[in-house]
């Protein structure tokens, strides 16, 4: 498999999952500004959406996109890691519930803060994010991880998104979130993925 990624982007979640599973993979960085890969390919030829992550599967022709789908695929390749529960178990669907919350309520609300937006749009996005982070803070005061106190692909995704918090205007204090991010940052897979991206 080959993961197309951009350092510090949401593709880091898939990279962490690959490191957690110890599956064989290669990496290729993508410049999202000009949509080219490190080898000079037009990234639109790989993913017409022009976004990371994109995962080229072992058949060398199938490309899987969208972070939540890529994370579930990786987790299902290594069931012994328990990054996601088996099909049919309610725990699986609770993890998918978290993935959707992160994608729609957190990730999407960060976008006005990363691109040209009016000051009011940024303030509105910040207020939305603070509301959602307050919900997470209450949950993480009682749990070490998002679901069943076991590290899953939802934690891979949330860790990455939470590292974007410094761009939130009027960010409130979230000590349980801070502890969660610090705890996740010490995982060997997280350290490895970040090091690999920093070296690219």
C-alpha positions as CSV (number, residue, x, y, z in Angstrom):
1,X,0.0,0.0,0.0
2,X,1.0,3.6,-0.5
3,X,-0.3,6.4,1.5
4,X,-0.4,9.8,-0.1
5,X,-0.2,12.4,2.7
6,X,0.5,16.0,3.6
7,X,2.4,16.6,6.8
8,X,0.2,17.7,9.7
9,X,-3.0,17.3,7.6
10,X,-5.8,14.8,8.5
11,X,-3.9,12.1,6.6
12,X,-1.7,11.8,9.7
13,X,-4.5,9.8,11.2
14,X,-4.2,7.1,8.5
15,X,-0.4,7.2,8.9
16,X,-0.8,6.5,12.6
17,X,-3.2,3.7,12.0
18,X,-0.7,2.1,9.6
19,X,2.0,2.3,12.2
20,X,-0.2,0.8,14.8
21,X,-1.0,-2.2,12.6
22,X,2.6,-2.8,11.4
23,X,1.3,-3.4,7.9
24,X,3.7,-2.9,5.0
25,X,3.3,0.5,3.4
26,X,5.1,3.3,1.6
27,X,4.6,7.0,1.7
28,X,4.4,9.8,-0.8
29,X,4.0,13.4,0.2
30,X,1.6,15.7,-1.6
31,X,1.8,19.4,-2.1
32,X,-1.8,20.5,-1.7
33,X,-1.1,24.0,-3.0
34,X,-0.1,22.8,-6.5
35,X,-1.6,19.3,-6.3
36,X,1.7,17.5,-7.1
37,X,3.3,14.5,-5.4
38,X,6.9,14.3,-4.3
39,X,7.6,12.2,-7.5
40,X,6.1,14.9,-9.7
41,X,2.8,13.3,-10.4
42,X,-0.4,15.3,-10.9
43,X,-2.2,14.4,-7.7
44,X,-5.6,14.9,-9.4
45,X,-4.6,11.8,-11.5
46,X,-4.5,9.8,-8.3
47,X,-7.4,11.4,-6.4
48,X,-9.7,13.6,-8.6
49,X,-10.9,15.2,-5.3
50,X,-7.4,16.6,-4.8
51,X,-7.4,15.8,-1.1
52,X,-5.5,13.6,1.3
53,X,-5.5,10.9,2.5
54,X,-5.5,8.7,-0.6
55,X,-4.5,5.1,-0.1
56,X,-3.2,3.1,-3.1
57,X,-4.1,-0.5,-2.4
58,X,-1.9,-3.6,-3.0
59,X,-3.4,-4.2,-6.4
60,X,-1.7,-1.0,-7.5
61,X,-4.8,0.3,-9.2
62,X,-7.5,0.8,-6.5
63,X,-7.3,4.1,-4.6
64,X,-9.4,4.6,-1.5
65,X,-10.1,8.1,-0.3
66,X,-11.9,9.9,2.6
67,X,-10.2,9.6,5.9
68,X,-12.9,7.7,7.8
69,X,-13.1,5.0,5.0
70,X,-9.3,4.7,4.8
71,X,-9.1,4.3,8.6
72,X,-11.7,1.5,8.7
73,X,-10.0,-0.3,5.8
74,X,-6.7,-0.2,7.6
75,X,-8.2,-1.4,10.9
76,X,-10.0,-4.3,9.2
77,X,-6.7,-5.5,7.7
78,X,-5.3,-6.0,11.2
79,X,-8.2,-7.2,13.4
80,X,-5.8,-8.3,16.2
81,X,-4.9,-4.7,16.9
82,X,-8.6,-4.0,17.8
83,X,-8.5,-0.6,16.2
84,X,-12.1,-1.3,15.3
85,X,-14.5,-3.9,16.6
86,X,-15.8,-6.7,14.3
87,X,-18.8,-6.3,12.0
88,X,-22.0,-6.8,14.0
89,X,-20.7,-5.6,17.3
90,X,-22.2,-2.4,18.7
91,X,-18.7,-1.2,19.6
92,X,-17.9,-1.0,15.9
93,X,-20.8,1.3,15.2
94,X,-20.0,3.5,18.2
95,X,-16.5,4.0,16.8
96,X,-18.0,4.9,13.4
97,X,-20.3,7.3,15.3
98,X,-17.2,9.0,16.7
99,X,-15.5,9.1,13.3
100,X,-18.5,10.9,11.9
101,X,-18.7,13.3,14.8
102,X,-15.0,14.2,14.3
103,X,-15.4,14.6,10.6
104,X,-18.6,16.7,10.6
105,X,-18.5,18.6,13.9
106,X,-14.8,19.2,14.3
107,X,-12.8,18.8,11.1
108,X,-15.3,20.7,9.0
109,X,-15.6,23.6,11.4
110,X,-11.8,24.1,11.3
111,X,-11.9,24.8,7.5
112,X,-12.8,28.6,7.8
113,X,-9.8,29.0,10.1
114,X,-7.4,27.5,7.5
115,X,-8.5,29.5,4.4
116,X,-9.4,33.1,3.6
117,X,-12.5,33.8,5.6
118,X,-14.1,36.9,7.2
119,X,-13.3,37.7,10.8
120,X,-16.9,36.9,11.7
121,X,-16.8,33.5,9.9
122,X,-13.7,32.7,12.0
123,X,-15.4,33.8,15.2
124,X,-18.4,31.7,14.4
125,X,-16.3,28.7,13.6
126,X,-14.4,29.2,16.9
127,X,-17.6,29.3,18.8
128,X,-18.9,26.1,17.2
129,X,-15.6,24.4,17.9
130,X,-15.5,25.5,21.6
131,X,-19.1,24.0,22.0
132,X,-18.0,20.7,20.5
133,X,-14.7,20.7,22.5
134,X,-16.7,21.2,25.7
135,X,-18.7,18.1,24.9
136,X,-15.4,16.2,24.3
137,X,-13.9,17.6,27.5
138,X,-16.8,16.2,29.6
139,X,-16.4,12.8,27.9
140,X,-12.6,12.6,28.3
141,X,-12.8,13.5,32.0
142,X,-14.3,10.0,32.4
143,X,-12.5,8.0,29.7
144,X,-8.9,7.6,28.6
145,X,-10.0,7.0,25.0
146,X,-13.1,7.8,23.0
147,X,-14.6,4.4,23.0
148,X,-14.5,1.7,25.7
149,X,-11.2,3.0,27.1
150,X,-9.3,1.3,24.2
151,X,-7.3,3.1,21.6
152,X,-9.1,2.9,18.2
153,X,-9.0,4.6,14.8
154,X,-11.3,7.3,16.2
155,X,-8.5,8.3,18.5
156,X,-6.1,8.4,15.5
157,X,-8.4,10.9,13.9
158,X,-9.2,12.9,17.0
159,X,-5.6,13.3,18.0
160,X,-4.8,14.9,14.7
161,X,-7.7,17.3,14.7
162,X,-7.0,18.4,18.3
163,X,-3.5,19.4,17.4
164,X,-5.0,22.1,15.2
165,X,-6.6,23.9,18.2
166,X,-4.0,26.8,18.3
167,X,-5.8,28.5,15.4
168,X,-9.1,28.7,17.3
169,X,-9.9,32.3,18.4
170,X,-10.7,32.6,22.1
171,X,-9.9,29.0,22.8
172,X,-11.2,27.9,26.2
173,X,-9.3,25.8,28.6
174,X,-9.7,22.0,28.3
175,X,-7.4,20.2,30.7
176,X,-8.9,16.7,30.0
177,X,-8.3,17.2,26.3
178,X,-4.8,18.4,27.0
179,X,-4.1,15.3,29.0
180,X,-5.6,13.1,26.3
181,X,-3.4,14.7,23.5
182,X,-0.3,14.3,25.7
183,X,-1.2,10.6,26.4
184,X,-1.8,9.8,22.7
185,X,1.4,11.7,21.6
186,X,3.5,9.2,23.6
187,X,2.3,6.1,21.7
188,X,5.2,4.6,19.7
189,X,3.0,4.6,16.5
190,X,2.3,8.3,16.8
191,X,5.9,9.1,17.5
192,X,6.9,7.1,14.4
193,X,4.4,8.6,12.1
194,X,5.2,12.2,13.1
195,X,9.0,11.5,12.7
196,X,8.5,10.0,9.3
197,X,6.5,13.0,8.2
198,X,9.0,15.5,9.6
199,X,11.8,13.7,7.7
200,X,9.9,14.0,4.4
